């Protein structure tokens, strides 16, 4: 049983590491056109948005709670807060809303 878990962990590590390593080895950053570099810089934000948006809609069975949390995060990000401040502010506002309205 333990051998199975070790192989699973090693497999997941390889699958995670290989896609990150290949672009560094295969591409020279000087040869990538500026337009493509600009698009690639925005890919993490697009993926993060795609992962978070469904959670906003289905948060705790209440759509409005997800919207409040997202708006809190957007406002904190707009004013230049760091990532940890954004997360803590959203959690704090949602905790307060949860105590007040449930």
MODELLER restraints for C-alpha pairs under 7 A, 6 or more apart:
rsr = mdl.restraints
at = mdl.atoms
rsr.add(forms.Gaussian(group=physical.xy_distance, feature=features.Distance(at['CA:56:A'], at['CA:63:A']), mean=6.94, stdev=0.5))
rsr.add(forms.Gaussian(group=physical.xy_distance, feature=features.Distance(at['CA:56:A'], at['CA:66:A']), mean=4.17, stdev=0.5))
rsr.add(forms.Gaussian(group=physical.xy_distance, feature=features.Distance(at['CA:56:A'], at['CA:67:A']), mean=6.20, stdev=0.5))
rsr.add(forms.Gaussian(group=physical.xy_distance, feature=features.Distance(at['CA:56:A'], at['CA:70:A']), mean=6.93, stdev=0.5))
rsr.add(forms.Gaussian(group=physical.xy_distance, feature=features.Distance(at['CA:57:A'], at['CA:63:A']), mean=5.10, stdev=0.5))
rsr.add(forms.Gaussian(group=physical.xy_distance, feature=features.Distance(at['CA:57:A'], at['CA:66:A']), mean=5.93, stdev=0.5))
rsr.add(forms.Gaussian(group=physical.xy_distance, feature=features.Distance(at['CA:59:A'], at['CA:65:A']), mean=6.60, stdev=0.5))
rsr.add(forms.Gaussian(group=physical.xy_distance, feature=features.Distance(at['CA:59:A'], at['CA:66:A']), mean=5.24, stdev=0.5))
rsr.add(forms.Gaussian(group=physical.xy_distance, feature=features.Distance(at['CA:65:A'], at['CA:94:A']), mean=6.81, stdev=0.5))
rsr.add(forms.Gaussian(group=physical.xy_distance, feature=features.Distance(at['CA:69:A'], at['CA:90:A']), mean=5.09, stdev=0.5))
rsr.add(forms.Gaussian(group=physical.xy_distance, feature=features.Distance(at['CA:69:A'], at['CA:93:A']), mean=6.91, stdev=0.5))
rsr.add(forms.Gaussian(group=physical.xy_distance, feature=features.Distance(at['CA:69:A'], at['CA:94:A']), mean=6.03, stdev=0.5))
rsr.add(forms.Gaussian(group=physical.xy_distance, feature=features.Distance(at['CA:72:A'], at['CA:89:A']), mean=6.94, stdev=0.5))
rsr.add(forms.Gaussian(group=physical.xy_distance, feature=features.Distance(at['CA:72:A'], at['CA:90:A']), mean=5.52, stdev=0.5))
rsr.add(forms.Gaussian(group=physical.xy_distance, feature=features.Distance(at['CA:73:A'], at['CA:86:A']), mean=5.31, stdev=0.5))
rsr.add(forms.Gaussian(group=physical.xy_distance, feature=features.Distance(at['CA:73:A'], at['CA:87:A']), mean=6.95, stdev=0.5))
rsr.add(forms.Gaussian(group=physical.xy_distance, feature=features.Distance(at['CA:73:A'], at['CA:90:A']), mean=5.66, stdev=0.5))
rsr.add(forms.Gaussian(group=physical.xy_distance, feature=features.Distance(at['CA:76:A'], at['CA:86:A']), mean=5.58, stdev=0.5))
rsr.add(forms.Gaussian(group=physical.xy_distance, feature=features.Distance(at['CA:77:A'], at['CA:86:A']), mean=6.41, stdev=0.5))
